[in-house]
Amino acid sequence: MAKIRIGKSRSGRDFSGAMTDISFLLIIFFLVTTVFISTQGVLIKLPELDTAPRRLHPDEIISLEIISEGKYKIGETLVNIEELVPLISGRIAALSEPILILGVNGEIKYQEVLTILEIAKENGASSFSIHYQESDPRGLKIGDQGK
């Protein structure tokens, strides 16, 4: 006949599976109940379908061209970013409903376009248009892919 051992208690390591299950459930609970913050990109308000097109006077338009990273052409003047901010703010302040026309080509990075749009927005411009200067646009670069 086999002897039965009495007197030894169970060790704490037998319950590690239950602790793993509880911690896993807590992680899932916190993931489900957490509010995820998403940043908004460029908010665009498009005209209504029944809005009639309007003719623009050349004095209402601020024409800006991105030549290359950090080099811009506003009207016929070549400027860098430090010179651009006061020029844009002055022209926007002088107009009642300024419209920014931003010229870009396929070699410009998205960040350059967004920087200009942010500067224009901070200075009160709410209408803008972006156009490609090439007949066959290849798209804007997202980042340095070759570096």
N, C-alpha and C positions, 0 to 999 in steps of 0.2 A: 504494500500500500504506500501511496505517495504522501509525503509530509506537507502540510499546509503551513506556510510561513505567515505569521501574524506579527504586526508591530511596525512595519515599514510604511511610511507615508509616501504619497506621490510627490514627485518633484515639480517645480514650477514650469519646467520646460515642456511638460505635456500639454499645456494650455496655449502654446505659442501660435497654433493655428487659429484659434479663436481671436487672438489679438490682431493677427494679420487681417482677418475678415473684418473686424471692427474698424481698423484703420483704413482699409480699402473703402468701406462704406462711407466713412467720414470724408474721405477725399472726394468721392463722387458727389456727396451731399454739398460740399463747399463749391465744387465746380458748377453744379446745377444752379445753386442759389446766388452765385457771384454775378454781379452786373459787369459786363464787358464794356469797356470804354472804346469807342471807335471814333477816330478823328474824321471830320468831314473834309472832303476835298474842295474843289472849286464848285460853289453853288451857282447854278446857272438858271436864271429866270427867262424862259423863252416867251415870246409874244403869243397872245391867244390866236386861235385859228381865224377869227373874224377881224383881226386887226389889219387895217389897211396899211400898205407900205408908205413910208414917208420919205420925202426927198431931203437930203442933208445938204446943208450949206457948208462949203469948205472950211469956214471959220469954226464950225462945231466939232471938227475932226482933229484929233491929235494922232499924227502918223508916227509910229515908232518902229524901227527895224532893228532886229538883233543881228549884228554883223558876225560876231563870234563871242566866245565866253568873255564877259566883262566889257565888251565894246558894243556901243549902240549908236544908232543914227536917229535923231529926232528932228523931223523936217529935213534939213540939209546939213545939220550940225553933227559931227562925230563927237561923242562923249564917252566917258567911263561911268561906272555906277555911282561914284561920288558926285559927279556933275549932273547926273540924270535925275536924281531925286528932287533937287530944287527946281529944275526945269519942268518936270512933270507936275509938281505941286503948284507951281505958278500958272501953268497953262490950264490946269483943271480948275483952279480958283477963278480964273478969268471967264470961264464959260458957265452958262446956266445948266446945260445938259451935255457934258462932254462925252464924246465917244472915242475910245482908244482903238486904233487899228494897228494891230501888232503883226509885223511881217517876220516870218521865220522860214528857215530852210531845213532840209533833212539832217543837217549836221549839228543842229542846236539840241542841247539836252533839255529834258522836261523842266529841270530845276531853274534854268534861265527864264523860261516862260512863266513859271509860277512865281518867281521872284518879282518880275515886272508886274504881273497881275496883282500881287499883294501890295506893291508900292502904289499902284493906281487905286486900288480899293481903299487903302489907308488914307489917301488924299481926296476921296470923294467921287471917284469915277465908278459908275455902276453899269455902263454899257461898253462892251468891247467886241472886237471882231479879230479873229486870228486867220491869217491867210498864208499859204505857202508861196514862196517866191519861185519855186521850180514848177515846171509843167507836169513832172512825174514825181510826186512826193514819195519818199522812201520811209517816212515816219521819223519821229523825233527819237533821239537816243535816250535810253534809260540811264546809262552810266558808262563808265570806262570799261569797255569789254576787252580791249586789246592791251590794257596796261596791267 
